[in-house]
Each structure stands twice: as C-alpha cells, then as structure tokens.
Amino acid sequence: MNGGDRKIFLDTNVLVFANIEEAPLHTLALTALQEHEQAGTEVWISRQVLREYLATLSRPQTFTPPISPEKLALQIRAFIARFQIADDIASQ
C-alpha cells in the first residue's frame, strides 16, 4: 500500500473489533488498521464514533463484558492522540 495522500474513516465497528481481542474479526480489523498506519494513510474518526464506542463497550456484548469507565477513558484519550478527529460542528 502507498499511503501518500490517502485518508480513511473508521466506523465504530472497526474500532471496536480492532481494540477488543475477543471481538469477531479482531485480527482482520487490527491488521487492516496497522497496514494503513504503516503505509502513512491518514486515519480519521469522529466524535460520534467515540460516543458510539463508549456506548457499545460500556454495556455487555456477546464477546465481552462491560469495560470499566476508567479503561474506556484511557482508550478514548489514546484514540484522540492517535487518529485525526472530524468534529461534528459545521464550518461557519
């Protein structure tokens, strides 16, 4: 892959799958994300994706029990540092 000026937007499910080892498609999602990052692709998420990530993993899933608020907060901070964030606020 040649990243160059390529950009991708991560859906909530991809973010969940890539970060939760027990999640379905974990290896596939994690590998794809790592390949994009290694290729220099700009990886984007939105604040909505972060909210959905919190909502999803703060309650039981078929593949994981709820994750503690403290651990989720650490993960969100790491995502904000790692990815580009598309704000929900319209340009003026």
N, C-alpha and C positions, 0 to 999 in steps of 0.2 A: 504494500500500500504506500502511496505517496500522499502525505497529508497536505503539503503546500498550503493552499488557502481553503482547504476543506473544513466544513463545520458539520457537526451532528447535534441533534437534540435528543436527550434521553427521556424516554417515557418512564413513568413511575415504576411500572413492572420491571423494566430492565434494571433500574437502580436497585429495586428490592432483590431481584434474582442475583445480581452481581455481588451483593453485600451479605446475603444470608446463605450460608453453606448448605443448609437443608432445603432451600427453595428449589422448586423444579427449574430446570435449565440453568442452574447456577454456573456450571463450568462453561457453558456456551456463552452466557451473558458476560461473565468475568473475562473470558478470553477475548471476546469481541471488543470490550471496553479497553482492555490492555493494549490490543493491537492498534486501535485508533489513537490512543495516547502516545504509543511508541512511534507512530507514523507522523505525529505532530498535528493531528486533527484537533481542531478546537471543539471541545465538548461542552455543550450547553444544557442547563436545566432551568426550570422556572421556580418561582416561589410557590406556585401551585403544585408543582411536582414535590417540593419539600413538604408542603402541607399534607399531600396525599400519602407520602412516605410515612410521616408521623401517624396519620390516621390508620394506615394499614397495619403498621407494626406495633402500635400501642394496644392492639386487641389481638386475641388468639387467631392464628391462621392454621390451616391444615398441616403446615410444615414447621411451625414454630410457635411457642407460647408468646405472650406479650413481652416486648422488650421494655426494660425499665426506662423511665423518663430521663434518668441521668445518662444512660448509654445512648439513647436516641439523640439527646442534646449534643453529645460528643460527635456522633456521626454527622449530624446536620452541620456543625461547625467545620468538620473535615470536608464535607461536600462544598460548602461555601468557599473554602480555601482552594479546593481542587478544580472546580468547574466554573465556567462562565455562568452568570446568573442573569436570566432575562426577567426584568421587572414587569410587574403587572400594570404599572402606571403608564397611561397613554402619554405620548410626547405632546408637548404644548408648543 
